[in-house]
Structure formats: C-alpha cells, structure tokens
C-alpha cells in the first residue's frame, strides 16, 4: 500500500525537513537540524504545519510548471508507472532511451516518453550494465532537485550509507506523494498531453494489411491440409513429420525453407497450426492432421475473426512463450506443446496493455521498451507473494517450479529481469502480437524495434467500423481468367477453389476456369447454378457471354454419364407434395436437382432436416440405404423384429424396434394393455381391411418381420378374419362308405343302368377329402370349432 503524504514526511530525516522548509521558504520556529541529525521528522512538533504548506495544491501546480525538462520527464514517468519505481531501474531506462544526456548535449527538443530516436541497447543477451551513479550526472542531479523541492521521497527501506538524503545516487525506491501526482496530472492537461493516462489521442482508422495477413495464412495452411485427402501425419510428440513439414513450407515459407528441419524451428508455422486447430479449421484424428469444414469460420466478418484469434492467442493458453526464452537454461522447463501457466497468460496480457499505451505508427526500441516495462510491471511472470526478487529464479520461489540459470552460473535479480522477463516480452511482441497484426517488426529498416499498428488499437476498442473495409471485386475476363482484387475475402477464395484452378495467391489472387476444374466440381456435387451465382455476385455484374455459355456446355458434357457418390434421393408418391416442398423458401434449400416429377436430390447433409419436414406434414419417410440386401423378388431384406405367438401376440426381439415397421404393424394390430404389446385380433384385422389393406399384405409382413413363420392355428384364424376362404366357414363330416376310383371309371359306371341307381351325388372337384381315424374324429371337430369353423 502506498504511504500517505504525511507518512512520507514523517519518515524523512529531521535535517531534510529543515532543508525542505528553507527551499520552500516555510518558516520554522523549533530547533535547527543540527540539534539532532539522527532524528526523523516525526519528532518535529511543526510537522503538521510543514505538511500543509508543503503539499498545498496551488503551490505544487506552480512548482511543477517551473520544473526543468529533465525533472519534468522523470516526474511524469514516475506518475505514469504508479508513483513509485526503483531509482536505478529508472536511470537505466532514461539512459537507454537517451531522455536526458542526449538532449542536453545536442540541444534536441524533447519528445514524448517512449518515442525513441537513438537505440542504446543493441543486444540484451549480453551482460546488463547499469549506468554508474555519478553525483553530477544529469539523472542524479534531476532526482536531487526533485528531492529538495519535496516532489519526491525515498522509501523507508532505502539505505543511505552515510550519504545525505537528497543525493540522487542512492539505490532505492522513489515515491511520488499523492498530492504531487494530482498536480502533475493537472499540469499535463494544461500541456495538452491528454487526461487520465497522459497519452495523446491519435486518430485510428483503416484495416492494416498485417491483420488481414493472419487470415490469409490460416486459409493457406487449411488449403494445404485440405488438398491431402488422408491428412498430414503427426509424430508422437505432436509435431508434423518432416515430409508434412516440407509440404507446408513449399506453400507458406517466408525465407524459412533452407533452415527449418523441425516444426518447432518455425515458430510462426507452429503457431498458425495450433491457432487453426483452436478456431476449428484443422483437427487431429488418429495421428493425422486433417482439414475441417471451413465455410462457417470464413463466412464470419473480418472483425469477428480477428477478435476470435486475439482471444484464443492472447487470452488462451495453447501458446507458451516460456519454451522459447533465449540465452536461458530452464530446468526442467515446460514440455513441448504444453499449455501455458495462468501466470504466463496474465503476463502476456500485461505486455499487451503496455504496447497499447504506445503511439500507433511510431517505432519503439524494443530493448528500451523492456526497460520501461520494468517500471510498470516489476513483478511480471513472478508474483510478489511467491518470494523475494533475489530468489524468484530458483524452483522453490516461483509458481512454475523451475530453475532459471545462465550457462555460466546463476542469475542476479537485475540481470535476470532483462533476460527472463525481458526475453518473455520479446517473445510476446516478436511472436503472438506480430503474427496477430497488432504490431509490426521490420528487421531491415528498423532492427530491434516495433510499432503499434492503428488497427491493433482499434481491435481492442471494439471499433468494428474502423476494421471493416469493402471487399475487393472479382474480375471475370473472357479468357476465363479470374482476378480477385485486394482485399480478397477468404470466403471468396474458398468458393473459387471449388471450381477453378488457382494460379497465384498473394495480395491479388489469380484463378482460371478450366473444363477439368468445372467437371471435378460437378462430380463433387456442386451445381453449375451455384458457380454462376458465385461469380456474378463477386463480380457485381453479368458475366461475359462466352464464359456463361461455355460453363453450361461443360456441365452438359459432364453430366452425360454421371456417377453420384454418397448421393441421397427422395421419391414421393404424389408430385403435388414435391411441388410444395420445392416451392417454399424454407424447404427448397434442403433439395438439389429435381430429376423427375416425383424424384429429387436431397442436398448433402440435409437428410435429417428433410425427414423432419416430412414428419411435420404427416408423411412417414422410409429410408433405404445403398447396399441393403434384397430378396430374390427384389424386396428389401430387413431383420426380424418380433416372434409371433399362437395367440396373436407380437413379442419384441429387441428393446428398441424399427420405428417405421412398428407404425406399419399398428395398422392391423391392437395394443394389448394386459400383455403389454401388439396383438392380432379379429377386430384389428377387420379395421385394416377397411383401410384398404389386404390380407396378403398382412401375412406377407408377418412372414418377413417375424423370426419364425406364422403358427398354423393362427393362419386359419387370420384367413377366417380376413375372408380368406371366401366365406366358406363350414366343414362337413362324411360317415358313408366311399369309392376311390379314377374319373374315367366313374363316368363308365354312371352309364351302367344297374349300378347307376346305387350311386349318389359326386363331391365337388374343388373340395378335398381327408381320412380321419374314428377315434380322433371328435377331437378334430372340437379343434375346428375353436378355430372358427362350423361342422355337422
């Protein structure tokens, strides 16, 4: 907690209190400082009066206005970083940025803090050397002046080692009183440096090409993987195999193909792959990197895609900068492709916040930015509660459980900050923030520097209009060449890749329509109408007549003989139903080409929705899969669903039956609540016959979907219920003697006058006689009556 103004005054030596009083012309009536040089100011009875006059708001504003340029820059920087900072860290930043000595020697007019014009640190991998504390140095003199004016104080923990309090050479914590902070803010407003954070407001508009380049990289990576049907192989450690890496480098390398041997040697490509997997463009399946459907992602507005990538990369944990710290040995260190520690994610966001405070478009020296960040975030990566700053690089005093060391020995707390935390800051800026298009690096013109891009700050201010720009137009030339002018939407590239040959993909995309590319698209199920519509919308006008005619002719030739793979067709009994489905806007998108009055193609992936539409219209669709086994008569062969008992009960064979077959069985069966299932009854069969269902259809269904044949006793009842015997329910019993003889003999006997008188009427030819033993006759008659027959 920051001490109050009075608490700061109480902690100073008594002699310095008298020095402040003389400097600010405050009248003291008590003892002189020589009376007790070792006492602090809290022993003075006049402390309250001194504090009132020393921190008077009007006096402080006047005093701040009269500060020299060096004192003003130092005091303002201290206020910006929270009102407290280590003196030597502040001196190191001022020295590296050239804020004091360079301007005093050259007479150069002052500029904003952080706008560096001379690079002071060329290689942070070398041992860090803080500037020596010289009593007559410009920084030390400026600190002394602020101490003598009462605008700055040392913390209680500062060791003065016998030197005076107002010396600027001490290594300790400098604290700005709260009243002085308020005065600095007010004076800064007067100087038009802006309110609040004291930063100038810079107009921002337009989309930077770097931010769009990330989307182009993602599309290019996805297209490389999509071209390989089986995908790219992954190693056991999760990295791409060397052959797969060569395929990616051939399309996406930017001067990397000569030096990259493993995927983790190209951090940009590794980051792109992991980000593409997070946004859903790529997926890992059975050790292969495969392309996922990309239409949904690239159909999003550019602003939404940029925000999504930012949230995943900056606020997510899939990328771990701690694995890529230069010149540092980390033991045991993070595992390859391991997720980042929550403290790493938080620190990455702190670095981004510091970057966003810079002026867009101004080149900032990266080492100087690291030095300045230490003033604002001294506990970066290592929270204060984990241990002292001296021990945070040992495994027992940091949240990671790692040792951070140099190859030559242990790290000091100052050297370690610029190598560990500074290396982390470099990794964030040169890596994630650069790849996302938030900052720009230029190794040729501005080595070791970066600048915040205008679109980068617009992204975090939720300024969607500043990021969105009109998409480039597509030019369709009569020679079948397609030129997509920048900025090219990735959704357009995705559509063109389906039916055109890509010739060049840079700032401007070049494609060419060929017979082979159009035929290939047709074979994959794309319609020529969709191709023409895509070209017309992107070209914002009509196509050249020869292009349209040729595309239609290529389709006609390609469709003379077609083989449709994984196609879904729907056949309806009434063409009126199909007319209604195709005529409604809500349902027409579910279907493709109409092949006849009752046959239509179902769009890929729309079968479930088409079934739902039919159910809503009280239609029961029957789905037939390609390759379904058929019987000899051509009918489909389905698995049996029931076992038919003699009492007519359909006993299920499975816990879940075929829904369509159950609906058919319900037409001629009744539900038996007592036995809990469908049952054949005389009334249910009569009801089915009234619904124009024949007895043959019922019996054929039972024979097909019951595991055993229909029981014989049930066959008799079914035929009696269904009028299968044409109303002949009577069975006669013949007890008289019968002659068994051929038909020709019978005709001759009827011609014999003597025998003819003894012969009775002949039994009808369509009737049959069956021998039954006399002892079984009564039982047979009883069984026949049970089954519904009448007997003599």
C-alpha positions in Angstrom: 0.0 0.0 0.0 1.3 3.4 -0.9 2.1 5.7 2.1 0.2 9.0 2.5 1.8 12.3 2.1 2.2 12.8 5.9 3.6 9.3 6.3 6.3 10.1 3.7 7.1 13.3 5.5 7.4 11.5 8.9 10.0 9.0 7.5 12.5 11.6 6.3 15.4 12.8 8.5 14.8 15.9 10.5 17.6 17.7 8.8 16.0 17.1 5.4 12.7 18.5 6.8 14.5 21.8 7.6 16.1 21.7 4.1 12.7 21.4 2.5 11.5 24.3 4.7 14.3 26.5 3.6 13.9 25.5 0.0 10.2 26.2 0.0 10.5 29.2 2.3 8.5 27.7 5.1 9.1 29.4 8.5 10.2 27.0 11.3 10.3 28.2 14.9 11.7 25.0 16.5 15.2 23.5 16.8 17.6 23.5 13.9 18.5 20.3 12.2 22.0 20.4 13.7 20.4 19.8 17.1 19.7 16.1 16.3 20.8 15.0 12.9 19.8 11.4 13.5 16.2 12.1 14.4 13.5 11.8 11.8 10.8 14.4 11.0 8.2 12.8 13.1 9.9 14.3 16.2 9.2 17.8 15.0 6.2 19.5 16.5 5.8 21.6 13.4 5.3 18.6 11.1 1.6 19.3 10.5 2.1 22.9 9.5 5.0 22.0 7.2 2.9 19.3 5.5 0.1 21.7 5.0 2.3 24.3 3.3 4.5 21.7 1.5 1.6 19.9 -0.2 -0.6 22.9 -0.9 -2.3 22.2 -4.3 -1.8 25.7 -5.7 1.9 25.8 -4.7 2.5 22.3 -6.1 1.0 23.2 -9.5 3.1 26.4 -9.7 6.2 24.4 -8.7 5.6 21.6 -11.3 5.1 24.2 -14.1 8.5 25.7 -13.4 10.4 22.4 -13.5 13.2 21.9 -16.0 12.7 19.5 -18.9 14.7 16.7 -17.3 12.9 17.0 -13.9 9.5 17.1 -15.7 10.2 14.0 -17.8 11.3 12.0 -14.8 8.5 13.1 -12.5 5.9 12.5 -15.2 7.3 9.0 -15.9 7.1 8.1 -12.2 3.5 9.2 -12.1 2.7 7.2 -15.2 4.1 4.0 -13.7 2.1 4.3 -10.5 4.1 6.8 -8.5 6.9 4.6 -7.4 9.9 2.9 -9.0 13.5 1.8 -8.3 15.9 4.7 -8.9 18.5 2.6 -10.8 15.8 1.0 -13.0 14.6 4.4 -13.8 18.1 5.6 -14.5 18.7 2.7 -16.8 15.5 3.4 -18.8 16.4 7.1 -19.1 19.9 6.2 -20.2 18.8 3.6 -22.7 16.2 5.9 -24.2 18.5 8.9 -24.3 16.0 11.1 -22.5 18.5 13.3 -20.6 22.1 13.2 -21.6 21.5 13.0 -25.4 19.2 16.1 -25.4 21.3 18.1 -23.0 24.4 17.6 -25.2 22.8 18.2 -28.6 20.1 20.7 -27.7 17.5 18.4 -29.3 13.9 19.4 -28.4 12.1 17.0 -26.0 9.6 14.4 -27.3 7.1 12.1 -25.8 8.3 9.4 -23.3 8.7 6.2 -25.2 9.3 7.7 -28.6 13.0 6.6 -29.0 15.2 8.1 -31.7 18.5 6.5 -30.7 18.9 2.8 -29.9 21.0 2.4 -26.7 20.8 -1.4 -26.1 21.8 -3.5 -29.1 21.8 -6.9 -27.6 20.1 -7.8 -24.3 21.7 -11.2 -24.4 24.9 -9.6 -23.3 25.5 -8.9 -19.6 23.4 -5.9 -18.5 25.4 -2.9 -17.3 23.5 -0.3 -15.4 24.9 3.3 -15.8 27.1 4.3 -12.9 25.6 6.5 -10.3 27.6 9.8 -10.6 26.7 12.7 -8.2 27.0 15.1 -11.1 25.2 13.0 -13.7 22.1 14.5 -15.3 19.8 11.9 -13.9 21.2 12.1 -10.4 21.0 15.9 -10.5 17.4 15.8 -11.6 16.5 13.4 -8.8 18.3 15.7 -6.2 16.4 18.7 -7.5 13.0 16.9 -7.0 14.0 15.7 -3.6 15.0 19.2 -2.5 11.7 20.6 -3.7 9.7 18.0 -1.8 8.2 16.5 -5.0 9.9 13.1 -4.5 10.8 11.0 -1.5 12.8 7.8 -0.8 11.1 4.8 0.8 11.9 3.7 4.3 13.9 0.7 3.1 16.4 2.8 1.2 20.0 2.5 2.6 21.7 5.9 2.6 25.1 4.5 3.8 26.1 7.8 5.5 25.2 10.0 2.5 22.7 12.8 2.6 19.0 12.1 1.9 18.8 14.4 -1.1 21.5 12.6 -3.0 20.4 11.1 -6.3 22.9 8.3 -6.3 21.0 6.0 -3.9 19.7 2.6 -5.0 16.2 2.6 -3.6 12.6 3.1 -4.2 11.4 6.6 -5.3 7.9 7.6 -4.3 5.8 10.5 -5.6 3.3 11.9 -3.0 -0.3 11.7 -3.9 -0.7 15.4 -3.9 2.2 15.8 -6.3 0.6 13.1 -8.6 -2.6 15.2 -8.7 -0.6 18.3 -9.6 1.3 16.5 -12.4 -2.0 15.3 -13.9 -3.4 18.8 -13.9 -0.2 20.3 -15.4 -0.2 17.6 -18.1 -3.7 18.5 -19.1 -2.6 22.1 -19.5 0.3 20.9 -21.7 -2.3 19.0 -23.9 -0.8 15.7 -23.1 -4.3 14.3 -22.6 -6.3 13.5 -19.5 -6.2 10.3 -17.5 -3.3 8.2 -18.7 -1.5 11.3 -20.1 -1.3 9.9 -23.6 -2.2 11.7 -26.8 -5.3 10.7 -28.6 -4.3 9.5 -32.1 -7.0 9.1 -34.8 -7.2 5.5 -35.9 -8.9 4.2 -39.0 -8.4 1.6 -41.6 -7.5 -2.1 -41.6 -3.8 -2.9 -41.5 -2.6 -5.4 -44.0 -0.8 -7.4 -41.3 -4.0 -8.2 -39.6 -5.5 -9.5 -42.8 -2.4 -11.4 -43.5 -3.1 -13.6 -40.5 -6.4 -14.7 -42.0 -4.6 -15.4 -45.3 -2.1 -17.5 -43.5 -4.8 -19.5 -41.8 -6.6 -20.1 -45.2 -3.3 -21.1 -46.9 -2.5 -23.6 -44.1 -6.0 -25.0 -44.2 -5.9 -25.4 -48.0 -2.5 -27.2 -47.8 -4.0 -29.8 -45.4 -7.3 -30.0 -47.4 -5.5 -30.9 -50.6 -4.2 -34.1 -48.9 -7.3 -36.3 -48.5 -5.9 -38.5 -45.8 -4.3 -35.6 -44.0 -0.7 -34.8 -42.8 1.0 -37.2 -40.5 1.9 -36.2 -36.9 4.8 -37.6 -34.8 4.4 -39.0 -31.3 5.5 -35.7 -29.8 2.6 -33.8 -31.6 4.8 -32.1 -34.3 4.4 -32.5 -38.0 6.5 -35.2 -39.7 9.4 -34.0 -41.9 7.5 -34.8 -45.1 4.4 -33.0 -44.0 6.5 -30.0 -42.9 8.1 -29.8 -46.4 4.6 -29.7 -47.9 3.6 -26.8 -45.7 6.9 -24.9 -46.2 6.5 -25.3 -50.0 3.4 -23.1 -49.8 3.9 -20.9 -46.8 7.7 -20.5 -46.2 9.0 -16.9 -45.9 12.7 -17.5 -46.2 12.5 -20.4 -43.8 12.7 -23.4 -46.0 16.5 -23.5 -46.0 16.9 -23.6 -42.3 13.8 -25.3 -40.9 14.2 -29.0 -40.1 11.6 -29.5 -37.4 8.3 -27.7 -36.9 9.3 -26.1 -33.6 12.1 -24.3 -35.5 9.5 -22.3 -37.4 7.5 -20.7 -34.6 5.2 -18.9 -37.0 4.1 -22.1 -38.7 3.7 -23.9 -35.4 1.6 -21.0 -34.0 -0.6 -21.0 -37.1 -1.3 -24.7 -36.9 -2.2 -24.6 -33.3 -4.4 -21.5 -33.8 -6.1 -23.1 -36.8 -6.9 -26.1 -34.6 -8.4 -23.8 -32.0 -10.7 -22.0 -34.4 -11.9 -25.3 -35.9 -10.1 -25.2 -39.3 -7.9 -28.2 -38.5 -8.3 -31.3 -36.3 -6.2 -34.2 -35.1 -7.6 -37.6 -35.7 -5.7 -40.9 -35.2 -2.3 -39.3 -35.6 -3.2 -37.3 -38.7 -3.8 -33.6 -39.1 -7.0 -33.2 -41.2 -8.9 -30.3 -42.6 -12.3 -29.5 -41.1 -15.1 -27.7 -42.9 -14.0 -24.0 -43.2 -17.2 -22.4 -44.5 -18.6 -21.4 -41.2 -15.4 -19.7 -40.0 -14.5 -17.7 -43.1 -18.1 -16.6 -43.5 -17.7 -14.6 -40.3 -17.0 -10.9 -40.7 -13.3 -9.9 -40.6 -13.7 -8.1 -37.2 -15.2 -11.2 -35.6 -12.5 -13.5 -36.9 -9.8 -11.1 -35.7 -11.3 -10.8 -32.2 -11.7 -14.6 -32.0 -8.0 -15.1 -32.9 -7.0 -12.5 -30.4 -9.0 -14.1 -27.6 -7.5 -17.6 -28.3 -3.9 -16.4 -28.8 -3.6 -13.7 -26.1 -6.1 -14.8 -23.5 -5.7 -18.5 -24.2 -3.1 -21.0 -23.0 -2.3 -23.1 -26.1 0.9 -21.0 -26.9 3.7 -20.9 -24.3 6.4 -18.3 -24.7 8.4 -19.8 -21.7 9.5 -22.6 -24.1 11.3 -20.0 -26.3 13.3 -17.9 -23.9 16.7 -17.1 -25.5 20.1 -17.5 -23.7 18.4 -19.0 -20.6 18.5 -22.6 -19.3 15.2 -23.5 -17.7 15.2 -26.8 -15.8 13.1 -28.9 -16.0 11.2 -26.4 -18.2 7.9 -26.7 -20.0 7.1 -29.7 -22.0 6.7 -29.4 -25.8 3.2 -28.1 -26.8 2.3 -27.9 -23.1 -0.3 -25.3 -22.2 0.9 -22.1 -20.6 0.8 -21.4 -16.9 -2.0 -19.0 -15.8 0.7 -16.5 -14.7 2.2 -16.6 -18.2 -1.2 -15.8 -19.7 -1.7 -12.9 -17.3 1.8 -11.6 -18.0 1.2 -11.8 -21.8 -1.9 -9.5 -21.3 0.2 -7.1 -19.2 2.7 -6.8 -22.0 -0.2 -6.2 -24.5 -1.5 -3.4 -22.2 1.9 -1.7 -22.2 2.1 -2.0 -26.0 -1.3 -0.4 -26.4 -0.1 2.6 -24.5 2.3 3.5 -27.2 1.5 5.9 -30.0 0.4 4.0 -33.2 2.8 4.2 -36.1 5.8 5.3 -34.0 8.8 3.0 -34.0 9.7 1.9 -30.4 13.1 0.5 -29.5 12.4 -3.0 -28.1 15.2 -3.1 -25.5 14.1 0.3 -24.3 10.5 -0.8 -24.1 11.7 -3.7 -22.0 13.5 -1.3 -19.6 10.4 0.9 -19.4 8.1 -2.1 -18.8 10.1 -3.0 -15.7 9.0 0.3 -14.2 5.3 -0.5 -14.8 5.3 -4.3 -14.1 8.3 -5.2 -11.9 6.5 -8.5 -10.9 6.0 -9.7 -14.4 5.8 -13.6 -14.5 6.7 -13.8 -10.8 4.1 -12.6 -8.3 5.4 -10.8 -5.2 3.9 -13.3 -2.8 6.0 -16.2 -4.3 9.2 -14.9 -2.7 11.8 -12.2 -2.8 13.1 -10.8 -6.1 16.5 -12.3 -5.2 15.2 -15.8 -5.1 12.4 -15.9 -7.7 14.6 -17.6 -10.3 15.0 -20.7 -8.1 12.5 -23.5 -8.3 11.3 -23.1 -4.7 10.3 -19.5 -5.1 8.3 -19.3 -8.3 5.0 -20.7 -9.4 6.5 -22.9 -12.1 8.9 -25.0 -10.0 11.7 -24.3 -12.5 15.3 -23.1 -12.1 16.3 -20.2 -14.4 20.0 -20.1 -15.0 22.7 -18.9 -17.3 25.1 -21.3 -18.9 27.9 -19.7 -16.8 26.1 -19.5 -13.5 23.2 -18.1 -11.5 21.2 -15.0 -12.4 21.2 -11.8 -10.4 17.8 -10.2 -9.9 18.6 -7.3 -12.3 20.4 -9.3 -15.0 17.7 -12.0 -14.6 14.9 -9.5 -15.2 16.2 -8.4 -18.6 17.0 -12.0 -19.7 13.9 -13.8 -18.3 11.2 -11.2 -18.2 12.8 -9.3 -21.0 13.1 -12.4 -23.1 9.4 -13.1 -22.4 8.5 -9.6 -23.5 10.5 -10.0 -26.7 8.8 -13.4 -27.4 5.4 -11.9 -27.0 6.0 -8.9 -29.2 8.0 -10.7 -31.9 5.7 -13.7 -31.8 2.0 -13.5 -30.9 1.5 -9.7 -31.3 3.4 -9.6 -34.6 1.6 -12.6 -36.0 -1.8 -11.3 -35.0 -1.1 -8.0 -36.8 -1.2 -5.9 -33.6 2.4 -4.7 -34.0 4.9 -4.6 -36.9 8.5 -5.6 -37.0 11.0 -4.5 -39.7 14.4 -6.2 -39.4 15.8 -4.3 -42.3 14.8 -0.7 -41.8 14.2 -0.7 -38.0 16.1 -3.6 -36.5 15.3 -4.3 -32.8 12.2 -2.0 -32.9 8.5 -2.4 -33.3 5.5 -0.1 -33.8 1.9 -0.4 -32.8 -0.4 -0.6 -35.8 -3.6 1.6 -35.9 -5.8 -1.4 -36.5 -4.3 -3.1 -33.4 -5.7 -0.5 -31.1 -9.0 -0.3 -33.0 -9.4 -4.0 -32.3 -9.3 -3.5 -28.6 -11.6 -0.5 -28.6 -14.3 -2.6 -30.2 -14.3 -0.3 -33.2 -15.8 -2.7 -35.8 -16.3 0.0 -38.4 -12.6 1.0 -38.3 -11.6 -2.5 -39.1 -14.2 -3.4 -41.8 -13.4 -2.3 -45.3 -15.2 -3.0 -48.6 -14.1 -6.3 -50.0 -12.2 -6.4 -53.3 -14.1 -7.0 -56.6 -13.7 -10.1 -58.7 -12.9 -9.6 -62.4 -14.0 -12.3 -64.8 -12.2 -12.0 -68.1 -13.4 -13.5 -71.4 -10.2 -15.7 -71.5 -11.6 -17.5 -68.4 -9.1 -15.8 -66.1 -10.4 -14.7 -62.6 -8.6 -11.9 -60.8 -9.7 -11.2 -57.2 -8.7 -7.7 -56.3 -7.5 -6.9 -52.8 -8.7 -7.0 -50.1 -9.8 -10.5 -51.0 -12.3 -12.3 -48.7 -11.2 -15.8 -47.7 -14.8 -16.9 -48.2 -14.5 -16.0 -51.9 -11.2 -17.9 -52.2 -12.9 -20.9 -50.6 -15.7 -20.8 -53.2 -13.3 -20.3 -56.1 -11.1 -23.2 -55.0 -14.1 -25.5 -55.6 -14.4 -25.0 -59.3 -11.3 -23.0 -60.6 -7.6 -23.6 -60.8 -5.5 -21.4 -58.5 -2.5 -19.9 -60.3 -1.3 -17.3 -57.8 -2.3 -16.3 -54.3 -0.7 -13.2 -53.0 -2.1 -9.7 -52.5 -4.1 -10.3 -55.6 -5.5 -13.8 -56.3 -5.4 -15.3 -59.8 -7.6 -18.2 -60.9 -8.5 -19.8 -64.2 -11.7 -21.7 -65.2 -10.9 -24.9 -67.0 -13.0 -27.8 -68.2 -11.2 -30.1 -65.7 -11.8 -27.9 -62.7 -15.5 -27.4 -63.5 -16.0 -31.1 -64.2 -14.3 -32.0 -61.0 -16.6 -29.6 -59.1 -19.7 -31.2 -60.7 -18.5 -34.7 -59.8 -18.2 -33.5 -56.2 -21.9 -32.4 -56.2 -21.6 -28.7 -57.0 -24.2 -27.2 -59.2 -23.4 -25.0 -62.2 -26.1 -22.6 -61.0 -24.2 -22.1 -57.7 -20.9 -21.5 -59.6 -22.5 -18.9 -61.9 -24.2 -17.2 -58.9 -20.9 -17.0 -57.0 -19.1 -15.4 -60.0 -22.0 -12.9 -60.6 -22.2 -11.8 -57.0 -18.4 -11.4 -56.6 -18.1 -9.6 -60.0 -21.0 -7.4 -59.2 -22.5 -7.8 -62.6 -23.2 -10.1 -65.5 -20.5 -12.5 -66.8 -19.0 -12.4 -70.3 -21.4 -14.3 -72.6 -18.8 -16.8 -73.8 -17.9 -17.7 -70.2 -21.5 -18.4 -69.2 -22.2 -20.4 -72.4 -19.0 -22.4 -72.0 -19.7 -23.3 -68.4 -23.2 -24.5 -69.3 -21.8 -26.6 -72.1 -19.1 -28.1 -69.9 -21.9 -29.1 -67.4 -23.9 -30.7 -70.2 -21.0 -32.7 -71.3 -20.0 -33.7 -67.8 -23.5 -34.9 -67.0 -24.0 -37.2 -70.0 -22.7 -40.1 -67.8 -22.7 -39.4 -64.0 -21.8 -41.5 -61.0 -23.0 -39.9 -57.8 -21.2 -40.9 -54.7 -23.0 -40.7 -51.4 -26.0 -39.2 -53.0 -29.4 -39.0 -51.3 -32.6 -39.2 -53.4 -36.1 -38.7 -52.3 -39.1 -40.2 -54.1 -42.6 -39.2 -53.3 -45.9 -40.9 -54.3 -47.6 -37.6 -55.3 -45.9 -34.9 -57.3 -48.0 -32.3 -55.6 -46.1 -32.9 -52.3 -42.8 -32.4 -54.1 -44.1 -29.2 -55.8 -45.0 -27.8 -52.4 -41.6 -28.6 -50.9 -39.7 -27.0 -53.7 -41.9 -24.0 -53.9 -41.5 -22.9 -50.3 -38.4 -20.9 -49.4 -37.9 -22.6 -46.0 -37.7 -26.1 -47.5 -36.3 -25.5 -51.0 -32.8 -25.2 -49.7 -33.0 -28.9 -48.5 -33.1 -30.2 -52.0 -30.9 -30.1 -55.1 -31.9 -31.0 -58.6 -35.3 -32.3 -59.5 -34.8 -35.5 -61.6 -38.5 -36.2 -62.3 -42.0 -35.3 -61.2 -41.6 -37.5 -58.1 -37.8 -37.8 -57.7 -35.5 -35.1 -56.2 -31.9 -34.9 -54.9 -31.5 -34.2 -51.2 -28.8 -31.6 -50.5 -25.6 -33.1 -48.8 -26.1 -33.3 -45.0 -29.8 -32.3 -45.2 -31.4 -35.8 -44.8 -32.3 -35.3 -41.2 -33.9 -31.9 -41.9 -35.8 -33.4 -44.8 -37.2 -36.2 -42.7 -38.3 -33.7 -40.1 -40.2 -31.7 -42.7 -42.0 -34.8 -43.9 -43.0 -35.8 -40.4 -44.4 -32.3 -39.8 -46.5 -32.8 -42.9 -47.8 -36.2 -41.5 -45.7 -38.2 -44.0 -43.8 -41.3 -42.9 -40.5 -41.4 -44.8 -38.9 -44.8 -45.3 -35.1 -44.6 -45.6 -33.3 -47.1 -47.8 -29.5 -47.2 -47.6 -27.4 -48.1 -50.6 -26.2 -51.7 -50.4 -29.3 -53.0 -48.5 -29.7 -56.8 -49.0 -32.7 -57.8 -51.1 -34.6 -61.0 -51.5 -35.0 -62.8 -54.8 -38.2 -61.0 -55.5 -36.4 -57.7 -55.3 -37.8 -56.6 -52.0 -35.5 -55.3 -49.2 -34.4 -57.8 -46.6 -34.8 -56.4 -43.1 -34.0 -58.0 -39.7 -36.9 -59.7 -37.9 -38.4 -57.6 -35.1 -40.9 -59.9 -33.4 -41.7 -63.5 -32.5 -45.4 -64.3 -33.4 -47.2 -66.4 -30.8 -50.2 -68.6 -31.5 -52.5 -66.3 -29.5 -51.6 -63.5 -31.9 -49.2 -61.5 -29.6 -46.2 -59.9 -31.3 -43.3 -60.5 -28.9 -40.4 -57.9 -29.5 -37.0 -59.3 -30.1 -35.2 -56.0 -29.1 -35.5 -53.3 -26.6 -35.9 -50.7 -29.4 -37.7 -51.7 -32.6 -37.6 -50.2 -36.1 -39.9 -47.2 -35.8 -41.2 -47.5 -39.4 -42.1 -51.2 -39.0 -43.9 -50.5 -35.7 -46.0 -47.9 -37.5 -47.0 -50.4 -40.2 -47.8 -53.2 -37.6 -50.1 -50.8 -35.8 -52.3 -50.6 -38.8 -53.5 -54.3 -38.4 -52.8 -54.9 -34.7 -54.3 -53.7 -31.5 -52.4 -52.8 -28.3 -53.0 -55.4 -25.5 -52.5 -53.5 -22.3 -52.6 -56.7 -20.2 -49.7 -58.3 -22.0 -48.0 -55.0 -23.0 -47.6 -55.4 -26.7 -49.2 -55.5 -30.2 -51.7 -58.3 -30.8 -53.6 -59.7 -33.8 -57.4 -59.7 -33.2 -60.4 -60.1 -35.4 -61.4 -56.5 -34.9 -57.9 -55.2 -35.7 -57.8 -57.2 -38.9 -61.2 -56.1 -40.0 -60.1 -52.4 -39.3 -57.0 -52.9 -41.6 -59.2 -54.3 -44.4 -61.4 -51.3 -44.2 -58.3 -49.1 -44.6 -57.7 -50.8 -47.9 -55.0 -53.2 -46.6 -55.3 -56.7 -48.0 -54.9 -60.0 -46.1 -52.0 -61.0 -48.3 -50.1 -57.8 -47.2 -50.7 -58.6 -43.6 -49.5 -62.1 -43.9 -46.5 -61.2 -46.0 -45.5 -58.6 -43.4 -45.7 -61.1 -40.6 -43.7 -63.7 -42.5 -41.0 -61.1 -43.3 -40.5 -59.4 -39.9 -41.3 -62.3 -37.5 -38.4 -64.6 -36.7 -40.4 -67.8 -37.3 -43.2 -68.5 -39.7 -46.9 -67.8 -38.7 -48.2 -70.5 -36.4 -50.6 -72.9 -38.3 -53.5 -72.3 -36.0 -53.1 -68.5 -36.4 -53.1 -68.8 -40.2 -56.6 -70.4 -40.0 -57.9 -67.6 -37.8 -56.3 -64.9 -39.9 -57.9 -66.3 -43.1 -61.3 -66.6 -41.4 -61.0 -63.0 -40.0 -59.8 -61.7 -43.4 -62.3 -63.6 -45.5 -59.5 -65.8 -46.9 -61.8 -68.8 -47.5 -64.3 -66.6 -49.4 -66.9 -67.0 -46.7 -66.8 -70.8 -46.6 -66.5 -71.5 -42.9 -68.4 -74.9 -42.9 -66.7 -78.3 -42.8 -68.8 -81.4 -43.5 -68.3 -84.9 -42.0 -68.9 -87.8 -44.3 -69.7 -91.1 -42.5 -71.0 -93.1 -45.5 -68.7 -95.6 -47.5 -66.8 -94.0 -50.3 -65.5 -95.5 -53.6 -62.0 -94.4 -54.6 -61.7 -94.8 -58.4 -60.4 -92.9 -61.4 -62.6 -90.3 -63.1 -62.9 -92.4 -66.4 -64.1 -95.4 -64.4 -66.6 -93.2 -62.7 -68.0 -92.0 -66.0 -68.4 -95.6 -67.2 -70.2 -96.6 -64.0 -72.7 -93.8 -64.3 -73.5 -95.2 -67.8 -74.3 -98.6 -66.3 -78.0 -98.7 -65.7 -77.8 -101.3 -62.9 -75.0 -99.6 -60.9 -76.2 -96.1 -61.6 -79.2 -96.5 -59.4 -76.9 -97.1 -56.3 -74.6 -94.1 -56.9 -75.2 -90.8 -55.0 -74.1 -87.3 -55.9 -70.4 -86.7 -56.7 -68.4 -84.4 -54.3 -67.4 -81.1 -55.9 -64.0 -81.1 -57.5 -62.7 -78.1 -55.6 -63.3 -79.9 -52.3 -60.9 -82.3 -50.7 -61.4 -85.5 -48.6 -59.1 -86.4 -45.7 -59.1 -89.7 -43.8 -59.5 -89.3 -40.1 -59.4 -92.2 -37.6 -62.8 -92.8 -36.0 -61.3 -92.5 -32.5 -59.9 -89.0 -33.3 -62.9 -87.6 -35.1 -64.5 -85.9 -32.1 -61.3 -84.1 -31.1 -60.7 -82.9 -34.6 -64.2 -81.5 -34.8 -63.7 -79.7 -31.4 -60.4 -78.0 -32.6 -62.0 -76.9 -35.9 -64.8 -75.2 -33.9 -62.3 -73.4 -31.7 -60.6 -72.0 -34.8 -63.9 -70.6 -36.1 -65.3 -73.3 -38.4 -68.8 -74.8 -38.3 -69.3 -78.6 -38.6 -72.2 -81.0 -39.0 
